[in-house]
Amino acid sequence: MNTATPLAHRRVAILVTDGFEESELLSPKAALEARGVTVDVVSDRPVQVQGFQHTEPGRQVTVDCALDQARADRYDALVLPGGVVNSDALRLLPQARSLAVAMAAAHKPIAVICHGAWLLVSAGLVADRTLTSWPSLQDDIRNAGGHWVDREVVCDGPLISSRRPDDLPAFNAALLNALARVEPT
């Protein structure tokens, strides 16, 4: 860890359950850690979570913090990777919705990619916001009062959103930029 970076005292939660899109967790995690950020994989699953590369099983990732122990005041930002199975399961968990709401209330960055925006829809956080996502979520976002656009990355207040794994370089850059503007917890 490079503690000389300006982000060395930041801590970010990446919230997932089984079925997350592997690259959408591993790429932001690597980008954050390369800048000295402490990253916790937060999950409702104990020990490890199963990633996917689209529809094929991928790597398992170690869980650092149980979802029921995660608190917004411990983190400087929240990352929500996609993956249909992951995102659909997380949106049903009251603790996941509560964490997202608490992060939003504290005006901390929330970065979502692909299907990750489903949690924001279920948590009531997209009204009057502009987001992008995997195209199949556009009706959900619009029906929740949000504005959907087809762009590589969208920043609207504390919300950062991207469409797909191909957008990860822009997504990671926007996340790092937002994190640099937040006072560490």
C-alpha positions as CSV (number, residue, x, y, z in Angstrom):
1,M,0.0,0.0,0.0
2,N,1.3,3.4,-1.0
3,T,0.5,5.6,2.0
4,A,2.0,8.7,0.3
5,T,-1.1,9.0,-1.9
6,P,-3.7,11.6,-1.1
7,L,-6.3,8.8,-0.9
8,A,-4.4,6.7,1.6
9,H,-6.7,7.5,4.5
10,R,-9.9,6.6,2.6
11,R,-12.0,3.5,3.1
12,V,-14.5,2.2,0.5
13,A,-17.1,-0.6,0.8
14,I,-17.8,-2.8,-2.2
15,L,-21.2,-4.4,-1.6
16,V,-21.9,-7.7,-3.3
17,T,-23.5,-11.1,-2.9
18,D,-23.1,-14.3,-4.9
19,G,-23.4,-13.6,-8.7
20,F,-21.6,-10.3,-9.0
21,E,-19.9,-9.5,-12.3
22,E,-16.2,-10.3,-11.5
23,S,-14.6,-7.4,-13.4
24,E,-16.9,-4.9,-11.9
25,L,-15.6,-5.7,-8.5
26,L,-12.0,-6.5,-9.2
27,S,-11.2,-3.5,-11.5
28,P,-12.5,-0.8,-9.1
29,K,-10.9,-2.6,-6.1
30,A,-7.5,-2.7,-7.9
31,A,-7.8,0.9,-8.9
32,L,-8.6,2.0,-5.4
33,E,-6.0,-0.1,-3.7
34,A,-3.3,1.2,-6.2
35,R,-4.1,4.7,-4.8
36,G,-3.7,3.5,-1.2
37,V,-7.5,3.2,-0.4
38,T,-8.6,0.5,2.0
39,V,-11.3,-1.6,0.4
40,D,-13.7,-3.8,2.2
41,V,-15.8,-6.4,0.4
42,V,-19.1,-6.2,2.2
43,S,-21.6,-9.1,1.9
44,D,-24.5,-10.9,3.4
45,R,-22.5,-14.1,2.6
46,P,-20.0,-15.4,5.1
47,V,-16.3,-15.9,4.1
48,Q,-16.5,-15.7,0.3
49,V,-18.7,-14.6,-2.5
50,Q,-18.9,-16.1,-6.0
51,G,-18.2,-13.9,-9.0
52,F,-19.2,-14.5,-12.6
53,Q,-17.8,-13.6,-15.9
54,H,-21.1,-12.8,-17.6
55,T,-22.8,-16.2,-17.3
56,E,-19.9,-18.4,-16.4
57,P,-18.7,-18.9,-12.8
58,G,-15.6,-16.8,-12.1
59,R,-13.4,-16.2,-9.0
60,Q,-14.5,-16.3,-5.4
61,V,-13.6,-13.2,-3.4
62,T,-13.0,-13.0,0.3
63,V,-15.6,-11.1,2.4
64,D,-14.0,-8.5,4.7
65,C,-17.1,-7.2,6.5
66,A,-20.6,-8.7,7.1
67,L,-23.4,-6.6,5.7
68,D,-25.1,-6.4,9.1
69,Q,-21.9,-4.9,10.5
70,A,-21.3,-2.3,7.8
71,R,-22.0,1.3,8.8
72,A,-22.0,4.4,6.5
73,D,-19.8,6.3,9.0
74,R,-17.0,3.8,8.5
75,Y,-16.8,4.4,4.8
76,D,-16.0,7.3,2.4
77,A,-17.7,5.7,-0.6
78,L,-19.8,2.8,-1.7
79,V,-19.3,0.7,-4.9
80,L,-22.1,-1.4,-6.3
81,P,-20.9,-3.8,-9.0
82,G,-23.5,-5.4,-11.3
83,G,-24.3,-8.9,-12.2
84,V,-28.0,-9.7,-12.6
85,V,-28.1,-12.3,-9.8
86,N,-26.1,-10.1,-7.4
87,S,-28.0,-7.0,-8.0
88,D,-31.5,-8.6,-7.9
89,A,-30.6,-10.3,-4.6
90,L,-29.1,-7.2,-3.0
91,R,-32.1,-5.0,-3.8
92,L,-34.3,-7.3,-1.6
93,L,-32.1,-6.9,1.5
94,P,-33.2,-4.2,3.9
95,Q,-29.6,-3.9,5.3
96,A,-28.3,-3.2,1.7
97,R,-31.0,-0.6,1.1
98,S,-30.3,1.0,4.5
99,L,-26.5,1.2,3.8
100,A,-27.1,2.9,0.5
101,V,-29.6,5.4,2.0
102,A,-27.2,6.2,4.8
103,M,-24.4,6.8,2.4
104,A,-26.6,9.0,0.3
105,A,-27.8,11.0,3.3
106,A,-24.2,11.6,4.2
107,H,-23.5,12.8,0.7
108,K,-20.8,10.2,0.1
109,P,-20.1,8.9,-3.3
110,I,-22.1,5.9,-4.5
111,A,-20.7,4.3,-7.6
112,V,-22.9,1.8,-9.5
113,I,-22.2,-0.1,-12.7
114,C,-24.4,-2.2,-15.0
115,H,-27.2,-3.8,-12.9
116,G,-25.9,-2.2,-9.7
117,A,-28.4,0.6,-10.1
118,W,-31.2,-1.7,-9.1
119,L,-30.3,-1.2,-5.4
120,L,-30.6,2.6,-5.8
121,V,-34.0,2.1,-7.4
122,S,-35.3,-0.1,-4.6
123,A,-33.8,2.3,-2.0
124,G,-35.6,5.3,-3.5
125,L,-32.5,7.1,-4.4
126,V,-32.9,7.8,-8.2
127,A,-35.8,10.3,-8.3
128,D,-34.6,13.5,-10.1
129,R,-31.2,12.0,-10.7
130,T,-29.5,11.3,-14.0
131,L,-27.9,7.8,-14.3
132,T,-26.8,5.3,-16.8
133,S,-26.8,1.5,-16.5
134,W,-27.1,-1.7,-18.4
135,P,-29.9,-0.7,-21.0
136,S,-32.5,-3.1,-19.6
137,L,-32.7,-1.0,-16.4
138,Q,-33.7,2.2,-18.2
139,D,-37.4,1.6,-17.6
140,D,-36.8,0.9,-13.9
141,I,-34.8,4.1,-13.5
142,R,-37.4,6.2,-15.4
143,N,-40.3,4.6,-13.4
144,A,-38.5,5.5,-10.2
145,G,-38.4,9.2,-11.3
146,G,-34.8,9.2,-12.6
147,H,-33.5,10.2,-16.0
148,W,-31.7,7.5,-17.9
149,V,-29.0,8.3,-20.5
150,D,-26.7,6.1,-22.6
151,R,-23.2,7.3,-21.7
152,E,-19.9,5.7,-20.6
153,V,-20.1,7.4,-17.2
154,V,-22.5,9.8,-15.5
155,C,-21.8,11.8,-12.4
156,D,-24.9,13.4,-10.7
157,G,-24.1,14.7,-7.3
158,P,-22.7,11.8,-5.2
159,L,-24.0,9.2,-7.7
160,I,-21.5,7.8,-10.3
161,S,-22.9,5.3,-12.8
162,S,-21.6,3.4,-15.8
163,R,-23.2,0.9,-18.2
164,R,-20.9,-2.2,-18.6
165,P,-17.4,-3.6,-18.0
166,D,-16.1,-1.8,-21.1
167,D,-16.7,1.4,-19.2
168,L,-14.6,0.5,-16.2
169,P,-11.6,2.8,-17.0
170,A,-14.0,5.9,-17.0
171,F,-15.9,4.5,-14.0
172,N,-12.8,4.0,-12.0
173,A,-11.5,7.5,-12.9
174,A,-14.7,9.1,-11.9
175,L,-14.8,7.2,-8.6
176,L,-11.2,8.2,-7.7
177,N,-12.0,11.8,-8.6
178,A,-15.1,11.9,-6.4
179,L,-13.2,10.2,-3.6
180,A,-10.4,12.8,-3.7
181,R,-13.0,15.5,-3.0
182,V,-14.4,13.7,0.2
183,E,-12.9,14.3,3.6
184,P,-11.8,11.0,5.0
185,T,-13.9,9.4,7.8
